[in-house]
């Protein structure tokens, strides 16, 4: 549910999760690779007295991730979808119409394991928040998996279709398999010092620059390698529930 210090009724994120294989998905964001251990076995030369030796070589341990400098970027103009009923014009005022006035815009994400309460950063990422709120409330038109433009809650009944413990949980896809979008895209909103520096950050998933649509993710840990490339538009808690959701086993 979203509201100003109350809430709207959007995302029903399920704890019974599944990842379907063989589809063209939105693969990002990706986790950084962990340091690896290599085992090498030199081949025997076959000469008298020679023998095969097995040695273990461990790569130098990678230093802990470092926070990067994040500078605000100009918001790009994106071409609206030709069949978008609102032609890409959707504001925070449109998205919050009818909500009680207040200073804090929040969203509640109901899951089988509990409810996440998310503070939305409408002062930092107004375009993204307007899009998220509009989709969640069912007042921003979007293209359904059947190819029809409709005004209905886009996140109800969706799942966290992609989970990487220690990194993030991703959801917001009406198709529930990572291939769904809203029929349009919105630009990146990278703001000054907006760093993926802790768990619980609510961010947009994308396929590259300025390809945000409906899918979002919540960080399960700091992910500095995502800085400057993904829009952070809120923060969700309690942190314990984020970690619990990130620990749900998925089937592939």
C-alpha positions, 0 to 999 in steps of 0.5 A: 500500500502507498500513501503519505505516512499511510500506504497504498495497496501494491506489491504482493511479493510472495515467499514461495518463489520460482525462477523460470529458465529459458526466457529472455530476462532482464539480467542486471543487476549482477553481483560481483564475483567472489575471489576464486581458488584454482587447483592446477595439475602440471602434466607429466613429462613422461621422463624417467624419474618425473612425476605429476605434482598437484598444487593449489594456488589461491588468488590474492584475496580481493580487498573489500568493496570501496564506496565510489564517488557518486555525482548527480547526473542530468536526467535524460529525455527518453522517447515515449512509446507511441501507444502509451496513453499518457505519452510518457507524461506522468508526474508525482502530482498525478501519482499522488492525487487523492492521497492525504497531504504529508511530508513522507511518501511511503509504500508497504510491500506485503509478502508471505513472510511479513510486510516491508515498509518503504520510505520513498525518496520523491525528493531525490528521484521524483520521476521514478517514484511517480512511476512506481506509485502510479503503477502500484496504485493502478492509475498509471496506464501500463501494458499487461502481458496480454498486450493491453494498456490498462489502469490496474495495480501492476504489482499485486500478485507479483513475486520476487522472481530473482534472489541472490542472497547477500546481494539483492531480491528482484521483483515487479514483473507481472509475468513473474519470470523476469521478462515483463515490462510496463510498455514504456521506459523512464530515465535514470535518476542518479543523485548526489551521493546516492550510493548502494551502501547498505541493505534495504535500498529500493532501486530500479532494475534496468537493461542499460542506461535509461531503460527503467520500467516496472521491475525493481530490486531491494539490496540485501547488502552494500553493492557499491559496484552498482553506483552511478548505474541504477536509480535508488528511489527508496529504503525498505525495512525492517532489515531482518525481513529483507535478509529473510526474503533473500534467504528464500530458496528459489527453484530454477 
